[in-house]
Amino acid sequence: MGSVGLGRVLEPAGVLPQAAWRLDASPEIGPDEVRIRVRRLNLDAASYRQLAEKHAGDGDAIRAEVCEIVATRGKMHNPVTGSGGMLIGVVDEVGPQSPLPVKPGDLVATLVSLTLTPLRITDGLAGWDGLSEQVPAEGTAILFGRSIVGVLPDDLPPELALAVYDVCGAPALTDRVIRGYGRPVTVAVLGGAGKSGSLTLAAARAAGARTRAVVVSAAERDALLAAGLADEIAIADARDPVAVAAAVGEPADITVVCVDVPGCEHGAILATAPGGTVIFFSMATSFPAAALGAEGLAADVTMLIGNGYVPGHAEFAVGLLRRVPEVRALFEARIAGD
């Protein structure tokens, strides 16, 4: 079982790296491991929002807590949200038994969560002001034999590729679900103006679906209108179930939750037609709230956890970015705003 990183678990014993409280992040690699020289972290949206709200936007305090989490846990695993993010870096050393398709010198993105990636920070995140999800960093990270990694495309800036790879599971799974219906469907996306939301809308449209987006502000509505990714756009607080249902209107066949705040489960369920599907891509989702809420509403819906991995998901998302310039523009604006 070395391929899944059990040898890196320090406590508690007997769990996989993602469930562990603390990992061994030492840079020496085992025969099936790969060491990465870290260049940049991408904190997931739910984790960064929690840290920013906790510290009232104080960048120094946010940076200090991220450093503390990594030093304490041997990985970037937010103890409040349970989420992490991903990283880019350069392959430094490849163990002789590693099955990963990389070689020393490759610029890569890890396509697995930082919550299971042994991580060591060596620069104190000195190049980061704490005010963005993307974090310039120096250090080392370890990939296991069963990890997923992608060599960064030559035609995209690394920061852009990292932002896309961070959410690439959402559009790929949405595409799969749409095509599984075998008929025209309507897809509603809560948080449609964000990274995962905009890519999901593009994937839905490419698959022939009618698209509806729910956003939180007029600014997000205007940005999405300019991008032309949604057939209908409404403004509502995704935490207000009645408002979400009213914003979506006729219940959707598929509802995708891409909002990085808690409390969006019941609105998504109300907005979905009987026999429909709800896909939860937010790490802020409470799965007990989703399950019990659906039961309490007598809602006959299939609920899926977006686990971030679908075969070919990175290539699929990058392909969307290349084919749909409006999506690329939204991503570039988001990165510039960071």
Secondary structure, 3 states (H helix, E strand, C coil): CHHHCHHHEEECCCCCCCCCCEECCCCCCCCCCEEEEEEEEEECHHHHHHHHHHCCCCHHHHHHHHHHHHHHHCCCCCCCCCCCEEEEEEEEEECCCCCCCCCCCCEEEECCCHHHCCEEECCCCCCCCCCCCEEEEEEEEEECCCCCEEECCCCCCHHHHHHHHHCCHHHHHHHHHHHHHCCCCEEEEECCCCHHHHHHHHHHHHCCCEEEEEECCHHHHHHHHHHCCCCEEEECCCCCHHHHHHHHCCCEEEEEECCCCCCCHHHHHHCEEEEEEEEECCCCCCHHHHHHHHHHCCCCCEEEECCCCCCCHHHHHHHHHHHCHHHHHHHHHHHHHC
